[in-house]
Each structure stands twice: as structure tokens, then as C-alpha cells.
Amino acid sequence: MRINKLLSNHGICSRTDANRLIAENRIIVNGKLATPGQWVEEEDIIIIDNEPIPVKDKIYIALNKPVGITCTAEKAVQSNIIDFINYPEYIFPVGRLDKASQGLILMTNDGDLANKILESENEHEKEYIVRVNKPFDDLFIKGMSEGVEICSVITRPCKISRVSSDTFRIILTQGLNKQIRRMSSAFGYKVVRLERIRIMDIKIEGIDNGNWRYLTDKEVIELKNG
């Protein structure tokens, strides 16, 4: 894999930061200065600032993200999720939850697990509670559940049920950019509140808005086996 991905997978730094360290001649691979985009193997000897890359414990966190926080590891972005959680070690968000939305997002330094969760073909469930700007009828529920054309793509069929006259519960197995907002817009509705309440078997219950907790060993095993 490329050195940027390896360092990210090991929880050392982001892929962008890896480029900066390489440009500053601070990374050595098998006795030679690393080059941008270099391919490396797990068994290669990689040294950063004259020290071998450390073996770090894996970190798994469930965060209840507030509205207004951007899910990016780029610290140059204002109100980014890294500054918000202010964790003492390098971790990154698994996927995204747009700035105007709130709810559950996983944070980790385990790149391999993150990639597994994000693989679209694995069809991992993500559950949301969504309120729109006006009441909807049963045709809206039927249309949303059968698939909607957005950005020249037909969304996968999904599970959707009514919560109230203007609120629904939806379970997706894919993660297109602003998918629920665009699906709703295709039927003439605007999302006014969107909360993710579940990722696979991890639920937001018990985590107050803006707070986080470590995943249990059982939860981590279920994610890895999912």
C-alpha cells in the first residue's frame, strides 16, 4: 500500500500529514528518504524523526456529533471533528455525517476496520431519524423505500417507516453524499433535522449530544465480524 495509507492505518498521522512529513525529509524507509506516494510493505523498516513507527493500541470511540461540526481530519477546516473531540492521540472519523446533521459517528485509529465498515458492497446498516419541512403521505414512504434517482444514481431499496406526520425512520445500506437530503428533495421535501442513531449494532443511546464513549470489546468484535 502507499505509505500515506499505511501511516493512517497505523494511527500515526493523516494521509495529508504524511505528505508534509515526507516533504520535510522526516520519513525514512529501509534506509532511504521516503518519496511522495511511495509503495511500502508492512515488513518495511519505517522511521519517522529517527524513531521507528510506534505500535499503538487501537482506539474505538462512538461520538454523538452536534450540528455544526465538520467530519474531517483536516485541522485547517474550522469546527472540524478532530479539534472538537480533542483526543490526545491521532484518530479519525469513519465516514462522514454532514455539518448540518447530528448523531452517531465512529472515531478510530484502525484504518483496516474503517475501510471494512465503509466498503459499500458490505451493505452495513445505518439508521436515521429525519424530520422534513411538511407532512408527507404514504406515497413518499413507498417512493423513498424503492429507490430514488440522485446524481445519476438510483439509490438502493431501503427500510423506511413513519414516526409522525413529518418525521420518518430510515435504514440505509449505502452512504452517498447527502443521500437522505437529496432523496427527500427529489420528492419536494427539505430535511430540517437529521440524526443518525445507529451504525451496524452500535447505537447512540446513552451518549448525550456532544459526548462520546469507548466501544466495548464485544462491540469491536461485532464490527470486525460484521
Phi, psi and chi 1 to 4 in degrees:
 res  aa     phi    psi   chi1   chi2   chi3   chi4
   1 MET       -  164.6   70.8 -176.1   74.7      -
   2 ARG   -70.7  150.1  -65.3 -167.2 -175.2  -82.3
   3 ILE   -59.9  -34.2 -170.8  168.9      -      -
   4 ASN   -59.9  -45.2  -50.6   61.7      -      -
   5 LYS   -67.4  -40.8 -175.4  173.6 -172.6  -63.6
   6 LEU   -61.7  -46.2 -177.8  139.7      -      -
   7 LEU   -64.5  -37.1  -66.1  177.2      -      -
   8 SER   -66.9  -43.6  176.0      -      -      -
   9 ASN   -61.6  -32.0  -75.6   -0.8      -      -
  10 HIS   -86.3    1.8  -79.9  -93.8      -      -
  11 GLY    71.5   25.8      -      -      -      -
  12 ILE   -83.5  -49.1  -54.8  -59.5      -      -
  13 CYS  -165.4  170.4   61.8      -      -      -
  14 SER   -73.5  166.1   70.1      -      -      -
  15 ARG   -64.5  -35.9  -61.3 -173.8 -170.4 -167.2
  16 THR   -65.4  -43.8  -59.9      -      -      -
  17 ASP   -64.4  -32.4  -76.4  -20.2      -      -
  18 ALA   -61.3  -41.1      -      -      -      -
  19 ASN   -60.1  -41.2  -74.9  -26.8      -      -
  20 ARG   -64.5  -43.9  176.9  177.6   56.1   79.4
  21 LEU   -63.4  -37.7  -66.1  174.2      -      -
  22 ILE   -65.8  -44.2  -69.5  170.3      -      -
  23 ALA   -62.2  -29.7      -      -      -      -
  24 GLU   -88.1    8.3  -65.7  171.6   -5.4      -
  25 ASN    57.0   39.9  -66.4  -30.4      -      -
  26 ARG  -103.4   -1.7  -65.8  167.3   60.0 -173.8
  27 ILE  -119.4  130.2  -58.0 -179.4      -      -
  28 ILE  -120.8  131.5  -64.0  173.6      -      -
  29 VAL  -118.7  117.4  179.2      -      -      -
  30 ASN    52.3   41.0  -62.0  -29.7      -      -
  31 GLY    87.0   -0.6      -      -      -      -
  32 LYS  -124.8  149.6  -63.5 -178.9 -179.8  179.6
  33 LEU   -59.5  135.5  -72.9  173.6      -      -
  34 ALA   -68.6  152.3      -      -      -      -
  35 THR  -118.1  154.0   57.2      -      -      -
  36 PRO   -57.1  131.3  -25.0   34.7      -      -
  37 GLY    73.3   13.4      -      -      -      -
  38 GLN   -61.5  139.7  178.8  174.9  -12.5      -
  39 TRP   -85.4  134.9  -74.3   84.3      -      -
  40 VAL  -135.8  164.6  -65.3      -      -      -
  41 GLU  -115.6  158.4  -55.1  -68.6  -19.6      -
  42 GLU   -58.2  -32.1  -70.7  -77.5   -7.5      -
  43 GLU   -84.0   -5.0   57.0  -92.4   23.6      -
  44 ASP   -64.5  151.1  -74.0  -22.3      -      -
  45 ILE   -90.7  111.7  -60.6  173.5      -      -
  46 ILE  -115.4  126.4  -58.9  175.0      -      -
  47 ILE  -121.7  132.6  -65.0  174.4      -      -
  48 ILE  -121.0  124.6  -58.3  177.4      -      -
  49 ASP    51.2   45.2  -67.4  -23.3      -      -
  50 ASN    67.8   14.7  -61.5  -43.0      -      -
  51 GLU  -126.9  138.2  -64.1  -71.5  -21.0      -
  52 PRO   -63.7  148.9   21.3  -30.5      -      -
  53 ILE   -60.7  131.4   58.7  173.4      -      -
  54 PRO   -73.6  151.3   27.9  -34.3      -      -
  55 VAL   -87.8  111.8  177.2      -      -      -
  56 LYS  -102.1  146.3  -66.7 -167.6  172.3 -174.0
  57 ASP   -65.9  144.1  -68.5  -25.4      -      -
  58 LYS   -77.0  140.0  -62.2  -59.0 -177.0 -176.0
  59 ILE  -117.7  133.4  -61.0  162.6      -      -
  60 TYR  -135.0  116.9  -53.6   97.0      -      -
  61 ILE  -128.8  140.5  -75.9  171.8      -      -
  62 ALA  -107.7  119.2      -      -      -      -
  63 LEU  -113.3  137.7  167.7   68.2      -      -
  64 ASN   -95.1   93.6 -172.8  -17.9      -      -
  65 LYS   -72.4  130.8 -177.0 -167.9   87.7   70.4
  66 PRO   -79.3  162.8   -6.2   21.9      -      -
  67 VAL   -61.4  142.4  169.9      -      -      -
  68 GLY    99.6   -9.6      -      -      -      -
  69 ILE   -98.8  132.3  -59.3  -59.6      -      -
  70 THR   -94.5  130.0  -58.0      -      -      -
  71 CYS   -82.3   79.5  -71.2      -      -      -
  72 THR  -144.4  150.3  178.5      -      -      -
  73 ALA   -91.2    2.1      -      -      -      -
  74 GLU   -80.7  109.5  -61.3  -59.2  -34.2      -
  75 LYS   -71.1  -12.6  -58.3 -159.7   73.7  173.1
  76 ALA   -72.8  -17.5      -      -      -      -
  77 VAL   -81.7  129.1  176.2      -      -      -
  78 GLN   -65.6  147.3  -76.0 -169.4  -23.7      -
  79 SER    54.6   39.7  -58.4      -      -      -
  80 ASN   -79.4  158.1   69.5   78.2      -      -
  81 ILE   -69.8  -25.7 -160.3  166.3      -      -
  82 ILE   -67.9  -47.6  -56.9  -58.5      -      -
  83 ASP   -65.2  -36.3  -75.1  -14.6      -      -
  84 PHE   -63.6  -48.9  174.8   77.9      -      -
  85 ILE   -75.6  -27.9 -163.0  168.5      -      -
  86 ASN    52.0   45.8 -164.1   29.0      -      -
  87 TYR   -79.4  142.2 -164.1   77.7      -      -
  88 PRO   -69.0  -15.4   21.9  -33.3      -      -
  89 GLU  -118.6  163.4  -63.3 -176.7   46.1      -
  90 TYR   -69.9  120.3  172.3   69.6      -      -
  91 ILE  -137.2  165.2   55.1  175.3      -      -
  92 PHE  -143.8  158.1   53.9   85.8      -      -
  93 PRO   -77.2  143.1   27.4  -33.6      -      -
  94 VAL   -89.0  100.7 -179.5      -      -      -
  95 GLY    79.3 -159.6      -      -      -      -
  96 ARG  -136.4  158.2  -68.9  177.3  179.2  -90.2
  97 LEU  -141.1  114.9 -171.5   59.9      -      -
  98 ASP   -59.6  160.6   68.6   65.4      -      -
  99 LYS   -56.9  -34.9 -171.8  173.6 -178.0  178.5
 100 ALA   -82.1   -4.6      -      -      -      -
 101 SER  -104.9  166.0  -59.1      -      -      -
 102 GLN  -134.6  169.6   63.9 -171.1   73.6      -
 103 GLY   119.7 -157.8      -      -      -      -
 104 LEU   -74.2  129.9 -177.7   62.8      -      -
 105 ILE  -143.0  141.7 -172.1  157.0      -      -
 106 LEU   -92.1  142.5  -56.8 -179.8      -      -
 107 MET  -123.8  138.7  -54.8  -75.5  -65.4      -
 108 THR  -158.5  173.3 -172.6      -      -      -
 109 ASN  -118.7   14.1   60.4   -6.3      -      -
 110 ASP   -99.7   92.9 -172.5  -19.6      -      -
 111 GLY   -65.1  -35.5      -      -      -      -
 112 ASP   -63.9  -44.3  -70.8  -27.2      -      -
 113 LEU   -67.1  -40.5  179.5   60.5      -      -
 114 ALA   -58.2  -45.3      -      -      -      -
 115 ASN   -63.1  -38.4  -68.3  -26.6      -      -
 116 LYS   -64.3  -42.3 -179.8  178.3  179.6 -178.8
 117 ILE   -65.4  -37.1  -66.6  172.1      -      -
 118 LEU   -82.3  -14.9  -66.2  173.8      -      -
 119 GLU   -60.1  116.6  -76.2  -68.3  -22.5      -
 120 SER   -59.1  -38.5  176.2      -      -      -
 121 GLU   -68.5  -15.2   56.9  -94.5   27.6      -
 122 ASN   -74.3  -16.7  -70.6  -26.7      -      -
 123 GLU    53.0   45.6  -61.2 -167.7    9.5      -
 124 HIS   -72.0  138.1  -67.0  133.8      -      -
 125 GLU   -78.3  140.3  -71.9 -170.7  -12.7      -
 126 LYS  -132.1  130.8  -61.8  179.6  179.8   67.4
 127 GLU  -114.0  139.6 -174.9  173.1   -8.5      -
 128 TYR  -135.4  151.3  -54.9   79.4      -      -
 129 ILE  -111.5  125.8  -59.9  -66.0      -      -
 130 VAL  -130.3  131.4 -175.8      -      -      -
 131 ARG  -112.3  134.5  179.7  161.0   55.5   88.7
 132 VAL  -110.7  176.8  -70.4      -      -      -
 133 ASN   -81.9   -1.4   61.1  -32.9      -      -
 134 LYS  -162.0  159.8   56.2 -173.5  175.4 -179.2
 135 PRO   -60.8  150.2  -23.3   34.5      -      -
 136 PHE  -124.7  160.3   52.2   82.5      -      -
 137 ASP  -104.6 -177.6   56.3   21.0      -      -
 138 ASP   -69.0  -24.1  -69.8  -18.2      -      -
 139 LEU   -65.2  -33.6  -70.7  176.8      -      -
 140 PHE   -63.1  -47.2  170.0   78.3      -      -
 141 ILE   -61.3  -45.2  -66.9  178.2      -      -
 142 LYS   -62.7  -46.5 -177.0  174.9 -174.7  -65.2
 143 GLY   -63.8  -43.3      -      -      -      -
 144 MET   -62.7  -40.1  -69.3  -83.0  -77.2      -
 145 SER   -71.4  -26.5   68.0      -      -      -
 146 GLU   -86.2  -12.6  -68.3  176.0  -14.6      -
 147 GLY   115.5  139.9      -      -      -      -
 148 VAL  -130.4  139.5 -177.3      -      -      -
 149 GLU   -82.3  116.0 -177.2  174.2   -5.8      -
 150 ILE  -136.0  135.6   57.9  172.2      -      -
 151 CYS    51.6   42.2  -57.8      -      -      -
 152 SER    63.9   21.2  -57.8      -      -      -
 153 VAL  -128.8  139.2  175.3      -      -      -
 154 ILE   -90.3  121.7  -57.1  -66.0      -      -
 155 THR   -67.2  155.1   61.0      -      -      -
 156 ARG   -66.6  148.1  -73.1  177.0 -174.5  157.7
 157 PRO   -54.3  143.6  -27.0   35.9      -      -
 158 CYS  -139.7  167.8   61.4      -      -      -
 159 LYS   -93.2  129.9  -59.5  173.6 -174.8  176.5
 160 ILE  -144.4  139.2  179.4  169.9      -      -
 161 SER  -143.5  154.3   58.7      -      -      -
 162 ARG   -79.0  137.8 -178.6 -173.9  -65.4  -83.0
 163 VAL  -104.0  -42.7  174.4      -      -      -
 164 SER  -153.7 -170.2   67.1      -      -      -
 165 SER   -61.7  -29.7   63.3      -      -      -
 166 ASP  -125.3   13.8   62.7   -4.8      -      -
 167 THR  -131.8  138.8  -57.2      -      -      -
 168 PHE  -137.0  159.5   59.7   90.1      -      -
 169 ARG  -106.4  132.9  179.0 -172.3  -54.1  -91.3
 170 ILE  -136.2  139.2 -175.1  168.8      -      -
 171 ILE  -119.6  116.9  -60.3  173.8      -      -
 172 LEU  -106.4  154.9  -58.1 -180.0      -      -
 173 THR  -121.7   18.9   57.1      -      -      -
 174 GLN  -144.6  170.2   63.5 -173.5  140.2      -
 175 GLY  -139.1   61.6      -      -      -      -
 176 LEU   -68.5  155.9  -57.4  177.0      -      -
 177 ASN   -60.2  122.8 -174.6   33.0      -      -
 178 LYS    48.3   43.5  -62.7 -175.7  179.0  178.9
 179 GLN   -59.3  -50.3  179.7  171.7  -17.4      -
 180 ILE   -66.2  -40.4  -63.2  173.3      -      -
 181 ARG   -62.4  -41.8  -64.5 -178.9 -174.2  -83.2
 182 ARG   -73.4  -36.4  -70.3  177.9  172.0  174.2
 183 MET   -61.4  -47.5  -70.7  171.7   67.8      -
 184 SER   -62.6  -42.0  -59.5      -      -      -
 185 SER   -62.0  -32.5  178.5      -      -      -
 186 ALA   -61.8  -23.1      -      -      -      -
 187 PHE  -102.5    7.1  -70.7   91.8      -      -
 188 GLY    88.9   19.2      -      -      -      -
 189 TYR  -115.9  148.5  -66.6   85.2      -      -
 190 LYS  -113.3  129.4 -179.8 -179.8  179.3 -179.1
 191 VAL   -74.2  127.9  169.9      -      -      -
 192 VAL  -109.3  -16.4  -64.3      -      -      -
 193 ARG  -154.1  129.9 -173.2  178.8 -172.0  -83.7
 194 LEU  -136.6  123.2 -169.5  155.7      -      -
 195 GLU  -129.8  126.2 -179.9 -177.7   19.9      -
 196 ARG   -87.3  127.5 -176.4  157.2   62.7 -162.6
 197 ILE  -113.4  -10.1   61.6  171.9      -      -
 198 ARG  -155.8  141.3  178.0  171.8   65.5   87.4
 199 ILE  -127.0  113.4  -61.3  173.4      -      -
 200 MET    54.4 -117.9  -62.1  171.5   65.5      -
 201 ASP   -99.6    4.2  -68.1  -33.2      -      -
 202 ILE   -89.6  124.6  -48.9  -58.6      -      -
 203 LYS  -113.2  156.1  -61.7  179.8  179.7  179.3
 204 ILE   -83.3  -10.6 -157.9  169.6      -      -
 205 GLU   -52.0  132.5  -65.6  172.1    4.4      -
 206 GLY    87.7   -3.4      -      -      -      -
 207 ILE  -109.6  110.2  -50.8  174.3      -      -
 208 ASP   -66.4  155.0  -67.6  -25.7      -      -
 209 ASN   -54.7  125.7 -172.4 -107.4      -      -
 210 GLY    90.1   -7.2      -      -      -      -
 211 ASN  -103.8  171.7  -70.6  -10.9      -      -
 212 TRP  -148.2  166.5   59.3  -90.9      -      -
 213 ARG  -146.2  158.5   67.1  168.8  176.0   82.5
 214 TYR   -74.9  145.4  -70.0  109.0      -      -
 215 LEU   -70.9  149.0  -61.5 -171.2      -      -
 216 THR   -76.5  162.5   65.3      -      -      -
 217 ASP   -57.7  -39.6  -68.9  -18.8      -      -
 218 LYS   -62.7  -42.2 -179.0  174.7 -178.3  -69.6
 219 GLU   -65.4  -40.2  -71.5  172.0  -32.0      -
 220 VAL   -63.7  -43.4  173.0      -      -      -
 221 ILE   -61.4  -41.8  -68.9  170.6      -      -
 222 GLU   -64.8  -38.2  -72.0  172.4  -13.9      -
 223 LEU   -63.5  -43.0  -76.0  178.6      -      -
 224 LYS   -68.6  -30.9  -68.6 -178.6  175.9 -179.6
 225 ASN   -90.4   -9.3  -67.4  -24.1      -      -
 226 GLY   -70.3      -      -      -      -      -
